Amino acid sequence: PNGLILEFTRDHPEADKIARERRADAHRELKRWLAGDHTSNNTYR
């Protein structure tokens, strides 16, 4: 009634593994994105 919006989130069960994978390919993914390939690298959704 007061307009307050709440959002609840939680980490994926394999969040640490996912973070390691993203760190390992971050430069390659940025280079790909800047070259115009804007396909998603999110294989978890």
C-alpha positions, 0 to 999 in steps of 0.5 A, spaced: 500 500 500 505 504 501 509 503 494 515 499 497 517 494 492 522 489 494 526 484 490 529 477 493 535 474 490 539 468 491 546 465 488 545 460 483 548 453 487 554 453 483 555 461 483 563 460 485 564 455 479 560 460 474 564 466 477 571 462 475 568 461 468 566 468 467 573 471 469 577 466 465 574 468 459 572 475 460 577 479 455 575 474 450 568 475 451 569 483 451 573 482 444 567 478 441 562 483 444 566 489 441 566 486 434 559 486 434 557 479 436 552 480 441 549 473 443 548 472 450 554 468 454 549 466 459 548 459 458 544 458 465 538 461 463 
